[in-house]
Amino acid sequence: MFKSLNRIRAAFAQASKRRRTMRELNELPPETRKDIGWPESGEVDEIRLPF
């Protein structure tokens, strides 16, 4: 039971980290995003949790 809870907690932590990273990348100036190959701000796919 605790293994399952730890996996769920880890999945939430990973999803949170991805959201934070995507938000930070989207806040960069357009020129910088273009230089690093980050797509233009538009509809971003929702991060799906594995459960």
Order of alpha helices (4+ residues) and beta strands (2+ residues): alpha-alpha
